[in-house]
Amino acid sequence: MTKALNHVDLCFVIDTTGSMGGFIEAAKQQLLDTMRRLSADNDIDLQVGLVEYRDHPPQDTSFVTRVYPLTADLQQMQKHINKLKADGGGDFPEAVYDGVVDAALKMKWRPHSCRFILLVGDAPPHGFQVDGNSSGFTHTDPAQYPNNLTVQSVTATVEEQRVTVHALCMGNNNITVRSFTAIAIGTGGQCAAANNANDVISQIVAVLTNEFRNLEFDRQVLETLQQLGHFDASAIADALGCPRLQVASAIARLGKRGFLQELLVKS
């Protein structure tokens, strides 16, 4: 069971409308090389997936989303990333919610994997409401935006799949930052704003470095739990010489991944 602790399934959800050209070019050059180094340094069994999103007709007639399944073959994923093209887009908001939902539901996540969506974009979703007002970011004709997604329905879908969203916002548009933050926080993740493509890559490294550090501590907590044979955060904290709150956070992460249920069955 502890072998699955190193399983990390990571799906990039990327806006590929015209304004995202800078990030896409940086991604082609740096993204998967960075993932490869991070996973190797931390002994991570990594799978990477990708969803690109644009918008609904009539704002964009190319596609709403395109889904590339999770794979351990990073060379194959690099081919997909190399084919990304920044094009299209009409009005300011994009099909952000559709991209996140397709990532949550269409990826074949491994049973106990640590599951992340890394959302990268520079425009808010259609339908995002600010202080109860849509601020114009919703289609007036439901037939043009058939899914009627909201931040609440999107984060609920993501949570059901045991996925955490970390959002990386290109630029400092207030509504984009607020909408991305709402998606991330609603799933237990975080949002960071970046001024350029290289900043986004750096933010990705920072986020994943912290998450990978948690994996090693979670391993120690799980092994201690197995030795104790019962759930006692204080006893685990004493055994590991760390704060109880840190142990409680690890137990919550292990529970989200289904490890604690197996322990209960065995006990």
PEFENTA-V902868 format. One record per residue. N is the residue number from 0. RES is the residue in three letters. SS is DSSP state (H for helix, E for strand, C for the rest). PHI is phi in whole degrees, -180 to 180 (none if undefined). NEAR is the number of other C-alpha atoms within 10 Angstrom. Layout:
BEGIN
n	res	ss	phi	near
N	RES	SS	PHI	NEAR
N	RES	SS	PHI	NEAR
END
This chain:
BEGIN
n	res	ss	phi	near
0	MET	C	none	9
1	THR	H	-68	13
2	LYS	H	-60	9
3	ALA	H	-69	17
4	LEU	H	-59	20
5	ASN	H	-88	20
6	HIS	E	-77	21
7	VAL	E	-122	23
8	ASP	E	-109	24
9	LEU	E	-126	27
10	CYS	E	-118	28
11	PHE	E	-83	23
12	VAL	E	-117	28
13	ILE	E	-123	25
14	ASP	E	-71	29
15	THR	C	-116	26
16	THR	C	-77	22
17	GLY	H	-56	14
18	SER	H	-75	17
19	MET	H	-97	20
20	GLY	H	-57	17
21	GLY	H	-62	13
22	PHE	H	-67	24
23	ILE	H	-63	22
24	GLU	H	-66	17
25	ALA	H	-65	15
26	ALA	H	-62	21
27	LYS	H	-60	17
28	GLN	H	-89	14
29	GLN	H	-122	13
30	LEU	H	-60	20
31	LEU	H	-74	17
32	ASP	H	-61	14
33	THR	H	-64	15
34	MET	H	-62	19
35	ARG	H	-63	13
36	ARG	H	-66	12
37	LEU	H	-62	17
38	SER	H	-70	18
39	ALA	H	-66	11
40	ASP	H	-65	10
41	ASN	C	-109	14
42	ASP	C	55	13
43	ILE	C	-100	18
44	ASP	E	-90	16
45	LEU	E	-104	22
46	GLN	E	-121	23
47	VAL	E	-125	22
48	GLY	E	-124	23
49	LEU	E	-150	24
50	VAL	E	-129	25
51	GLU	E	-104	28
52	TYR	E	-133	26
53	ARG	C	-128	29
54	ASP	C	-158	29
55	HIS	C	-83	22
56	PRO	C	-62	15
57	PRO	C	-87	12
58	GLN	C	-62	16
59	ASP	C	-148	18
60	THR	C	-110	13
61	SER	C	-78	14
62	PHE	C	-168	13
63	VAL	C	-92	17
64	THR	E	-138	22
65	ARG	E	-132	15
66	VAL	E	-115	17
67	TYR	E	-119	18
68	PRO	E	-63	17
69	LEU	E	-60	23
70	THR	E	-150	19
71	ALA	C	-87	13
72	ASP	C	-86	11
73	LEU	H	-69	18
74	GLN	H	-66	12
75	GLN	H	-65	11
76	MET	H	-65	19
77	GLN	H	-61	16
78	LYS	H	-62	11
79	HIS	H	-64	14
80	ILE	H	-65	20
81	ASN	H	-63	14
82	LYS	C	-89	10
83	LEU	C	-63	16
84	LYS	C	-137	15
85	ALA	C	-82	18
86	ASP	C	-160	15
87	GLY	C	76	16
88	GLY	C	92	24
89	GLY	C	-124	16
90	ASP	C	-74	12
91	PHE	C	-64	13
92	PRO	C	-70	22
93	GLU	E	-129	29
94	ALA	C	-85	24
95	VAL	H	-61	32
96	TYR	H	-59	25
97	ASP	H	-63	25
98	GLY	H	-62	27
99	VAL	H	-68	27
100	VAL	H	-65	19
101	ASP	H	-63	20
102	ALA	H	-63	31
103	ALA	H	-64	26
104	LEU	H	-94	13
105	LYS	H	-103	13
106	MET	C	-81	21
107	LYS	C	-92	13
108	TRP	C	-66	24
109	ARG	C	-71	15
110	PRO	C	-53	12
111	HIS	C	-115	22
112	SER	C	-68	22
113	CYS	E	-81	25
114	ARG	E	-110	22
115	PHE	E	-130	24
116	ILE	E	-112	25
117	LEU	E	-108	23
118	LEU	E	-90	25
119	VAL	E	-129	26
120	GLY	E	-168	27
121	ASP	C	-132	26
122	ALA	C	-141	27
123	PRO	C	-76	23
124	PRO	E	-77	26
125	HIS	C	-62	26
126	GLY	C	92	24
127	PHE	C	-71	26
128	GLN	C	-104	18
129	VAL	E	-110	12
130	ASP	C	53	7
131	GLY	C	85	7
132	ASN	E	-113	10
133	SER	C	-78	13
134	SER	C	54	13
135	GLY	C	82	12
136	PHE	C	-92	18
137	THR	C	-153	18
138	HIS	C	-70	15
139	THR	C	-77	9
140	ASP	C	-103	8
141	PRO	H	-56	10
142	ALA	H	-66	10
143	GLN	H	-85	14
144	TYR	C	-140	18
145	PRO	C	-71	10
146	ASN	C	-85	10
147	ASN	C	49	15
148	LEU	C	-76	18
149	THR	C	-128	16
150	VAL	H	-63	19
151	GLN	H	-68	11
152	SER	H	-70	13
153	VAL	H	-68	21
154	THR	H	-67	25
155	ALA	H	-65	16
156	THR	H	-63	18
157	VAL	H	-64	23
158	GLU	H	-62	17
159	GLU	H	-61	11
160	GLN	C	-92	16
161	ARG	C	60	21
162	VAL	E	-112	26
163	THR	E	-108	24
164	VAL	E	-101	30
165	HIS	E	-109	26
166	ALA	E	-109	29
167	LEU	E	-125	27
168	CYS	E	-102	26
169	MET	E	-78	23
170	GLY	C	87	18
171	ASN	C	-124	15
172	ASN	C	-61	13
173	ASN	H	-61	10
174	ILE	H	-70	17
175	THR	H	-63	21
176	VAL	H	-61	22
177	ARG	H	-66	18
178	SER	H	-69	22
179	PHE	H	-66	31
180	THR	H	-63	21
181	ALA	H	-62	19
182	ILE	H	-65	28
183	ALA	H	-65	24
184	ILE	H	-63	16
185	GLY	C	-65	19
186	THR	C	-118	20
187	GLY	C	89	13
188	GLY	C	-100	19
189	GLN	C	-139	18
190	CYS	E	-124	23
191	ALA	E	-134	21
192	ALA	E	-99	22
193	ALA	E	-138	17
194	ASN	C	-86	11
195	ASN	C	-151	14
196	ALA	H	-62	19
197	ASN	H	-67	15
198	ASP	H	-63	16
199	VAL	H	-64	24
200	ILE	H	-59	18
201	SER	H	-64	13
202	GLN	H	-66	18
203	ILE	H	-60	20
204	VAL	H	-60	16
205	ALA	H	-63	11
206	VAL	H	-62	18
207	LEU	H	-72	18
208	THR	H	-59	14
209	ASN	H	-66	10
210	GLU	H	-66	14
211	PHE	H	-68	20
212	ARG	H	-64	11
213	ASN	H	-63	15
214	LEU	H	-60	21
215	GLU	H	-67	15
216	PHE	H	-66	15
217	ASP	H	-61	22
218	ARG	H	-62	18
219	GLN	H	-63	17
220	VAL	H	-67	23
221	LEU	H	-63	23
222	GLU	H	-64	14
223	THR	H	-68	18
224	LEU	H	-58	19
225	GLN	H	-64	14
226	GLN	H	-70	10
227	LEU	H	-72	12
228	GLY	C	81	13
229	HIS	C	-155	13
230	PHE	C	-90	15
231	ASP	C	-147	13
232	ALA	H	-61	20
233	SER	H	-66	15
234	ALA	H	-65	16
235	ILE	H	-66	23
236	ALA	H	-61	18
237	ASP	H	-64	12
238	ALA	H	-66	12
239	LEU	H	-95	15
240	GLY	C	65	9
241	CYS	C	-140	12
242	PRO	C	-66	13
243	ARG	H	-61	17
244	LEU	H	-62	12
245	GLN	H	-64	15
246	VAL	H	-66	24
247	ALA	H	-60	17
248	SER	H	-65	14
249	ALA	H	-65	21
250	ILE	H	-61	20
251	ALA	H	-63	13
252	ARG	H	-66	18
253	LEU	H	-64	21
254	GLY	H	-65	15
255	LYS	H	-61	19
256	ARG	C	-90	21
257	GLY	C	90	15
258	PHE	H	-70	19
259	LEU	H	-71	19
260	GLN	H	-62	13
261	GLU	H	-65	11
262	LEU	H	-63	16
263	LEU	H	-64	11
264	VAL	H	-63	7
265	LYS	H	-69	8
266	SER	C	-85	9
END
